[in-house]
Each structure stands twice: as C-alpha cells, then as structure tokens.
C-alpha cells in the first residue's frame, strides 16, 4: 500500500513538474506604447509645429497595413510650451495651441486626429530652447532641449550673369556652402526647371533630384559636396517620363536647395545610416526625456537661377540615354 | 663586434633600397591615356583699384580647338568655375588649343566702370591665349586680364 502511494505521489509530482515548466516565449506581446514627439524649429519661420503620437506594434509588414488612426493618438488634451533660454534676456515661454493643419508632402499615416500643435514666435539662432509636454495620459512630463543652429551660406553654385554649369557623365560640379556650427546634417537637392509644350503653348515644369546626405563635424568650415554628372542624368531619366506626343522640352535652369538639420538630427540620421552599427535599423536616438522622437532645428537655403551650359543642353538633347526625353538642343526653338 | 662591423653595410642597403613610387615619377597620373597631357590654369582674379576683392568674380573658363571657334564661342570644354577655387587642372590629348577666361564685377554704382569693366556692373573682361599640351607633361596657364 505504501509502495502504491509513493508511486502515485511520484507520478503526480512528475506531472506537476512537467506542467509547471513552460518554455514558450511570447514574442509578440502587447507591450506598452511610448510617446513619439517631433518638433523642428525653423529660425526663418514664425510658426513652429509639434507633433505628438504614440508608438504602436506591428504584426506584419508596416507598409502593407498602416495603423488605424486611434492607435497613434492620445485622447487627452496636451499642454505644451516652448521655453527660450536666452543668456541675455532671460527666459521666455511660448504656449503651443492645437492646430488642424493636415497637408504634408508624403507619408501613409492618417491625417485625421493628428496630435499636432503650433506656436507662433520668432526663433533666435544660437539660443537654447526647451520644449515641455504634459498630458494626464502620459506617465511623466516630456522634456527636450536643443541649440538653434544659425543660417548658412551657399557658395557654389551662385548666380552670376554669364556663369554656366556644365554637367556631363565625366564632369560634375563642386557644391560648396559655409557654416559656423559643429555638427549638422545636410540634405542637398537640385530643382531643375524646364518648359514642356509645342510652338503655341508651353508649361513650366520642375523635377527635383535629391542628393545623398552630407554630415559635417567641423566648426566654421566650408562643406564641399559633389554633384556627380552621371548620377544627374540617371536621376533625370528615372524621374521624367517620355513627353506627350508632339511636345518637346527645353531646359531653363536649376535651383540648388539645402536643408540643414541640427546636431540632434545629425545624430539620428547617422545612427540610421551607419551600416556597421548593429542597431542601425532601430531609431534609438532621441533627445527627449520621457519620449522617443527629435527636437532640433532645420534651416533652408536656396541658390536660384543657375544656368546650364550649351554643352549640357546638347548632351541632354542628343545622347543615346537621354534623347528620348525630348529636350531641345541649345538654340533650338519649339 | 661583428654586428657593428656590418652595421654600415646594413644601413647603406636600407637607405638605397628600391623606391616603390620610383616608376611613377614623371608620369603624374598613371591612369591617363597615352599621348595625353595636363593643362593647369591659374585663374587669378586681378586686383583692381577701388574694387573690393569680393566684387570680382570668375565667370567662365572655356577651351577651343581654333582661334576662330574661340571668337565664335564654340567651345569643346567648359570648366565649372568658382570664386573659391583658383587652380583648375585638365587632361587633353597632346596638341594645340586656345583658352578663354572671363571675369565680371558685381559692385554697385560706378565702382566697376571706374575699375575698368566695360559697361560697369556685370560688365565682362576677357583673356585668352594659345597653349600647347605635351604628352605626359603639365602646361601652366596664368590669366592676366591686361586688355
């Protein structure tokens, strides 16, 4: 009897032991969402925006299944303000107000119910700003600080009567701009203007080519970038479709545009693009306490009315790769 | 003792061993094709009395095969010039060519006119000459703008 009892106890013990041990890992647990905040101050503008959302979990390909709008927003009201920490004039506070602006360049997120706020104030360059966000739904006050970068000057290309730019597959152009802050990231781009139409009617059109980002790590220096001629033509071929039947195109000129992002943007972008960084796919950098996201500066500069040389126009009109785009050679009329 | 005996010989061998860059001396860029040479243009912006340095700008640096094509503005090569770069180095097949350099003045009032720029602001000054490119050698061109 005792033997039987001990066997039963042993079997029950083994069963309990086996059932108690679970090695299943829950890889897609719900988890907690975290606030995501974006605020980029532009010293050349008087209205500045703050976007607040929350992180969400993806169970499939994000591009195939955009999140529902409710999973991105906080239901509670926000209370956000910007503090200017000027060493000369002291502190000044600017309060954000709700904003219903919904237009944007790109993106697949919902535009309705966006947590978007705006503040009207003039931003001073070389001054430190802090942003504070409070919502009853948030576990803590969100705080971020940034030093506003000053504007910069484009040195090349610059409009000068008679000066032209020649671009060929084996001839590029040195782009130059000068800045006086240490860490920054630049997004240069070329906006090419051309006419499209026939002898009776022409429409001005534009195509934009984005150039690779440039990072600078030195103070008071000239940044030199290179507009590769071969990539320039490749970009035009990719962006432009064939002209409508009976229509021709005529090259007018180009604007060179640069958008500079402050130190925080540079760190964020550097982290995302560094292939050697094992966390390169994770947007881990943030300068917010209590949230993910970025609080930084962006400054725009443009060099207008730059002209292409006759050599460039003729190459675009006659080369085997580009002649199907229908551009007129130098001196040809519609 | 024997080590010190052979030390001068070792030092002589060390300092006279072959130079890995020796073969490249003279041929400045081994990647250029045969029968090609260099043209190095020192595009100097002259000092004009009464015109500040930042008021004078480089406009064009172009090359033609003949003097008449130069006068007709038919160039086979146009360099992308900058106010922040004075030295331009080009590779051409050996032969005779013509260069043309253009500058302008952007100062207001009569400053450019008084400085010798025809028509005043954004008036252009030209300089040109013939030059010879020799295989594997560098021909130096200096702009003058004395006309």
Interface residues (C-beta under 8 A of the other chain):
Chain A: X155 X156 X158 X160 X161 X162 X163 X164 X165 X166 X171 X173 X174 X176 X222 X309 X311
Chain B: X57 X58 X59 X60 X75 X77 X78 X79 X80 X81 X82 X83 X84 X85 X102 X104 X106 X122 X124
